[in-house]
Amino acid sequence: MRIAVPNKGRLHDPTVDLLERAGLTLVDGADRKLYADTVDPDVTVLFARSGDIPEYVADGAADLGITGYDQVKESAVDLVELLELGYGVCRLVLATPEAGDIERVADLVGGTVATEFPTITTAYFEEQDIDVDVVEVSGATELTPHVDIADGIVDITSTGTTLRMNRLGVVDEVLASSVRLFANPDATDDPKVEQVATALESVLAAEGKRYLMMNVPEQRLTEVREVIPGMGGPTVMDIAGSDQVAVHAVVEEDRVFETIADLKTVGASDILVTEIERLVE
């Protein structure tokens, strides 16, 4: 099975890191190749431009692809979204010069909009029933309104800093995007696809959580349950030759400090807190 991932840029490192945390470690020297084997002999990683990944998956060159939702929408290909991966969060927005007269989308009727996303932009204005001339550019989109190429732009923003630096204000949000796992429709029944998706999901599920282990007097177990209900309740195990029980539970990381204090109050001891690498729910 082949997984297409970004070959460079801000999405490359977090994607490779996620794969490796999920157990799909790349072999040595993988960063210098167009493809790489993983420790799983049945899984190969292909490195490609983020914008090309949807086509790779749609054409069957890869079974799975990890890329931005915006790239899939722009490619207009039929893929199955399996999982939202929680990074690469951004917005595709319509922006115009702050000092201009355009305050609403309707003010652009008959105007020109520059973008690196002509498919998404054209569909957006068609849905708004607004007639504009969409001009595709390959870079420096923010400059086009200031050199009389366009009246507005549709472009990616994460924090809005670049727009503000170029004296552009957001008129409307066109699309919310993030990095996601996509599959070729013909590959969704492949058990390996489900295995990879589950592995990635288990890493995401473990983020922000900690595993607590402790010893608790058996007669105070009810009080402990009230402190840490856990995921369906804590796991309780007898300790041979003791009137105590071992209690294990998963808690949110931001609750660990107060939870430990509450546990000590109800008699818990030998409390151990560890990180969780993967959590299959």
Rosetta blueprint (number, residue, H / E / L):
1 M L
2 R E
3 I E
4 A E
5 V E
6 P E
7 N L
8 K L
9 G L
10 R L
11 L L
12 H H
13 D H
14 P H
15 T H
16 V H
17 D H
18 L H
19 L H
20 E H
21 R H
22 A L
23 G L
24 L L
25 T L
26 L E
27 V L
28 D L
29 G L
30 A H
31 D H
32 R H
33 K L
34 L L
35 Y E
36 A E
37 D E
38 T E
39 V L
40 D L
41 P L
42 D L
43 V L
44 T E
45 V E
46 L E
47 F E
48 A E
49 R L
50 S L
51 G L
52 D L
53 I H
54 P H
55 E H
56 Y H
57 V H
58 A H
59 D L
60 G L
61 A L
62 A L
63 D L
64 L E
65 G E
66 I E
67 T E
68 G E
69 Y H
70 D H
71 Q H
72 V H
73 K H
74 E H
75 S H
76 A L
77 V L
78 D L
79 L L
80 V E
81 E E
82 L E
83 L E
84 E E
85 L L
86 G L
87 Y L
88 G L
89 V L
90 C E
91 R E
92 L E
93 V E
94 L E
95 A E
96 T E
97 P E
98 E L
99 A L
100 G L
101 D L
102 I L
103 E L
104 R L
105 V H
106 A H
107 D H
108 L H
109 V L
110 G L
111 G L
112 T E
113 V E
114 A E
115 T E
116 E L
117 F L
118 P H
119 T H
120 I H
121 T H
122 T H
123 A H
124 Y H
125 F H
126 E H
127 E H
128 Q H
129 D L
130 I L
131 D L
132 V L
133 D E
134 V E
135 V E
136 E E
137 V L
138 S L
139 G L
140 A L
141 T H
142 E H
143 L H
144 T H
145 P H
146 H H
147 V H
148 D L
149 I L
150 A L
151 D L
152 G E
153 I E
154 V E
155 D E
156 I E
157 T E
158 S L
159 T L
160 G L
161 T H
162 T H
163 L H
164 R H
165 M H
166 N L
167 R L
168 L E
169 G E
170 V E
171 V E
172 D E
173 E E
174 V E
175 L E
176 A E
177 S E
178 S L
179 V E
180 R E
181 L E
182 F E
183 A E
184 N L
185 P H
186 D H
187 A H
188 T L
189 D L
190 D L
191 P H
192 K H
193 V H
194 E H
195 Q H
196 V H
197 A H
198 T H
199 A H
200 L H
201 E H
202 S H
203 V H
204 L H
205 A H
206 A H
207 E L
208 G L
209 K E
210 R E
211 Y E
212 L E
213 M E
214 M E
215 N E
216 V E
217 P E
218 E H
219 Q H
220 R H
221 L H
222 T H
223 E H
224 V H
225 R H
226 E H
227 V H
228 I L
229 P L
230 G L
231 M L
232 G L
233 G L
234 P L
235 T E
236 V E
237 M E
238 D E
239 I L
240 A L
241 G L
242 S L
243 D L
244 Q E
245 V E
246 A E
247 V E
248 H E
249 A E
250 V E
251 V E
252 E E
253 E H
254 D H
255 R H
256 V H
257 F H
258 E H
259 T H
260 I H
261 A H
262 D H
263 L H
264 K H
265 T H
266 V L
267 G L
268 A L
269 S E
270 D E
271 I E
272 L E
273 V E
274 T E
275 E E
276 I L
277 E L
278 R L
279 L L
280 V L
281 E L
